[in-house]
Amino acid sequence: MVDEEDLRDLIPSYAYISLARRGMEKISLDQCFLKDCDNQDPKLLEPFKKEEYEEEKKEIKKIYIKCKKCNGIFILKLETLKYVAKSTKDEEEEPLSMGLVYALDENGNSLGHIGYF
Ligand SMILES: [Zn+2]
């Protein structure tokens, strides 16, 4: 049995989209990312499965979510960098601790890069 509440805790509340010089825009991840669906009600989103694995420099979590409005399934893919690339400069730089979030459809096809978390 997968605990739905635990899965919800894995999903960041917000992602940030870079607007170049205008800073960052914050968007809620409590929404359906499937085409033609405008569900933004977390009560109608049911996370039901997760996959976790590691790639060379990334930790990846995939959260499968069922949307009860369009009855579709989509996947939030959360990528966290494990190591920060070293700058070629000698001076210390702020470590970049950043995750990337993507939306995928049920078959793993990309619906696009949502933003950073
Ligand atoms: Zn939907």
Residues whose N, C-alpha, C, O or C-beta is under 5 A from the ligand:
A	BS01	ZN	C32 L34 C37 N39 C67 K69 C70
